[in-house]
């Protein structure tokens, strides 16, 4: 299948590692020129090197969502691009915490970056896409917007707010050939998942292997997903054949999310 990504330009946030990197690598493999975005220039340069070694094309742009000035500069950069076809909106996980009792300053700081920041970037992107009659916005979200995750009250709340905005944006942009979708990862083999397993093991005083096995046992497929499997879904949603999919929440979770709806 030709995904129609040759000659397209894709901006991928959080591209220095994990799900963002996997998405960027696969988009580049399909012929898109990828703009790699994160806080770490060194890590981005390493990913750029990998992509170019495989015959792909990429460039680096740094941005910290928690820095309002950096966000404004990034939005200006998006507006200056000659072409912008795909945005993979990906941010780090908000600070952990249980409800009630999370300090108001935590809510304010995280909301500014994870909700307002992403909205700024999405708005700037779809404005460019709308004028060209083609665009793909793919937001990497969380299963917590379907089934809230314990101890992640901030993430559950803020990512749900982003999901509401993406659904609204999808309706507004559909007549212009711009699709907006969310991808919900389950347990994918990333540095973040490995860190969670290590923390669980330390808390329960068991080995990391035992913690991982217990976690995998809760997944119907009995294993963690690979970054490549996740990146393939993002890449398809960014493609030309995915033109009739918008406003959707696509799960990549091995069947782990125990909910019929959404």
N, C-alpha and C positions, 0 to 999 in steps of 0.2 A: 504494500500500500504506500502510495506517495503521500506524505503528510503535508506537502505544500509549504515546507519551512525553509527551503533553499532561498537565500536572499532576504529572509526576514531578519529583523533585529529584535532581540529579546533582552530585556533588563531583568536580571535575577538577583533578588535581595537575599542576604544571608548565604551568599554563595561560597564562603570560605571553607565550609565543611558540611557534613550531614545531608539533610534533605535538599537544601539549597544547592549545594555542590552537585549532588546527583542529578538534579533537574537541569542545571546548567550544562553538565557534561553531555547529557542525552540530547538536549536541544542543539548543542553544537554538532553532535554526531549526525543530526538530521539536516545540517546545512545552515542553521541560523548563526548569525554573528551575535555573540553573547556579551553583554555588558555585566561584569561581575561586580557586585556591590556588597560591602560589609564594612566593619570597623577596622579590620586588620589588613593593611596593604600587603604585608609579607605573605600572609596565607593566600590572599587573592592572586598574587603573582605566581605562587606555586600551582594553583589551579589553572591559571592562564597557561602556564608552561605545559601542564598535562594535556590541555585541550589542543594546543598548537602542535604538540608532539604527535597527537593522533590525527592531525590534518585539519583541525578545526580553527575557528577564528574567534578571538576574544579580546576584550580590553578591561581595564580595572578602573573602578571609581569607588572611593571610600565615603562612607556616611554612617554616622551614629544617630540612631533615631532619638536618643535622649538629648541630643544637642540641637536646639531649635535653629541655630545658625547653620549648622551642617545640613539640616533638613531643607531649609530655605535655599541653600546653594544647590542641593540635589534637585529640588523642584525646578530651579532655573536651568540646570543642566538638561533635565528632561524636555523642557520647552525649547532648548537650543538644538536638540538632536534633529538631524535631517530626516530621520525615519524612526518610528517607534511602533512596533507591531504587537509585541507581547510583554506583559509585566507579570512576573512571578513575585507576588508580595509575600515576603517571609520575614518574620521577626523572631527574636529570641523569646523564650518563655517568661512571662511576668513573674515577679517574686512570689514564692510560696507563702501560704498563710491560711489559717482556718477562720471561718466566720462563726461568731462575731469577733470584733476586737482588732481588726486591721486598722492601723493608724490612717487618718485622713490624708496625711502627706504622701503615704504610699499610694493610695488610690489616685491622688492628683498627679503624681509623677508618672505612674504607669499608664494612666489614661491619656496623658498628653502624648506620650511616645507611641503606645501600642494601638490607640484608637485614632486620635486626632492626627498623629503623624502618618499613619497608613492612609487615612482619608485624604490628606493633602496630596500624597503621592499618587493615589488612585485617580483623584480628580484631575491632576495635571496630565496623567497618562491618557485617560479616556478622552480628554479634550483634543489631544493630538490624533488619537485613533478615529474618533468620530468624524473628523474632517477628511479622513482618507477612506472611510467606508469599510474599514477592517480593523479588528483589534481583539486581543484575548487578554483578559485579566484572570489570573489564577492565584487564589489566595491559599497559602498553606495555613490551615487552622488547627483545630484540636478536637478530639472526640468528646472533650468536656462540654462542647456546645450541644451535644445530644444527651449524654449521660454525665453529669457533673463528676469531676474527679476529686476525691477526698484530699484535703490540705492544699487545694489549688483554687481557692475562692476567687482570687483576683483574675486568674487565667480564665476560669469558667465564665465570669461576668464580662470581662473586657472582650474576649474572643466572641462571645454571643452578640455583643454590640456591633462588632465588625461584621459578623454574619448577617445581622439585620440590615446593615448598610449595603453590603454586597448584593443581597437579594433585591433591595430597592434600586440600586444602580443597574442591575441586570435588566429590570423592566424598562428603565429609562433609555438604556443604550441599545436594546435589541433592535429597534428599527434602523439603526445605523450600522449594523453588521459587527457590533462589538459584543462579545460574550463575557460574562462575569461568573465565575464558579469558585467554589471552595473545595479543597481536598483535605480529608480528615485522616491523618495517619494514626495507625495503631502503634504497636511496638515494632519499630523499625530499627535495625542494627545500626545505631549511630553512636557517637561519643556521649550524647546526652543519655541515651538508654543504658549505656555501659556504666555511666556515673550513677544512675538511679539504682542499678543492680548492686553496685559496690556499696552504696549507702544503705540499701536494704539488708545486705549481708552483714554489715557492721552493726546495724540496729538490732538484728535478730540473732547475732552471734553465730552465723552459719557461713559456709564458704560462698564465694561469688557464684560458683557453679551450681550450688544448691538453690540460691536465690533466683538464678536465671531459669533453672528447670521448673521451679514453682511458678514463675511468671509465665513461662511458655505453656505450662499445663492448663492455664486459664483461656488459652487461645484455641478455638476449634481446629485450626490447622496444625497446632502443636509446635509452632516455631515462630521466631521473629521474622518479619519481612526484611528484604534486602533494600538498600538505597536504590538499586537499579530498578526494582519492581515499582517503587514509589515514583521515581523519576519518569518511568515510562507512562504512568497515568497523567502526570503533569504535562508531559510532552504531547500526548494525544489531545488533551484539552486545549493545548495551544495551537493545534493543527487546523488546517482547512477542513478536513472531514468532520471535525467536531462543531461545525457551524450551527447546528440546531440544538446544542446543549448549552443552556444558560440558566442562571439562578439555582443551580444544583449544588448539593453537598455530596461529594463522591468519597466513599470510604475505601481506605486501603489498609485493612486491619485484620485480615485473615478470619473474619467473622467474629471478632472479639466484642464489638459494640452490641450490647444486648437490648436493642430497641428495634421495633418494626418500622416506625416512622422516622423520616428525615435521613 
